[in-house]
Amino acid sequence: MRVLTIDREYGCGAPIIAERLADHLGWTLWDQSLTTEIAKTAKVADEAARRCDERLDPWLHRLAKTSWPGYARSFSPTQPGALDTDCMVSMVQLVIEDAARHGNCVIVGRGAPYLLRDRKDAFHVFLFAPWEEKIRRLVRSGKTQSEAEDLVETVDRERADFIKHYFGKEWPNRQLYHLMINTAIGDDNVIAIVLNTMLARDTVKNP
């Protein structure tokens, strides 16, 4: 395996798990750094890129792009300072495909399992957790109880809408993943399972 993608439910601890996996493997981690790279390329602030990250544009903007002549042309991946989700997805695809070509990388979310589904050297993992576990993790990270509950309710719904719109698939699409793991078993156990299964699959593919 040369590429590991990690799709996840919000609040399940995926960012920390992905970082530890990348450190263990000695691979490049593409998570928030991917959004930062897009912002740099588009010449916009990081916050502008984060607003487009794995969520659809507001409905009025989407309506305008399909209804008003010239509006869609005002947003282009090559136009400095202009960024919407369509542009973001185009740029993300380029960055993810380039990262996969170089290999030895861990890519978190951003539709990576869908974009790289045909690569034989990619291993796809989905991480999830019970509602109570996600709330506990988010509160421990500094969120209030109400903030955590609101984020758990909304972020994954936005991710599902994003995947449905751009890839025409339900989220999560279980057929894409080699592993789906409940992170309530503990981060150390999750990491061990991912590493051991990657190694086992490599052994089967290259006896």
Secondary structure, 3 states (H helix, E strand, C coil): CCEEEEEECCCCCHHHHHHHHHHHHCCEEECHHHHHHHHHHHCCCHHHHHHCCCCCCCHHHHHHHHHCCCCHHHCCCCCCCCCCHHHHHHHHHHHHHHHHHHCCEEEECCCHHHHCCCCCCEEEEEEECCHHHHHHHHHHCCCCHHHHHHHHHHHHHHHHHHHHHHHCCCCCCHHHCCEEEEHHHCHHHHHHHHHHHHHHHHHHHCC
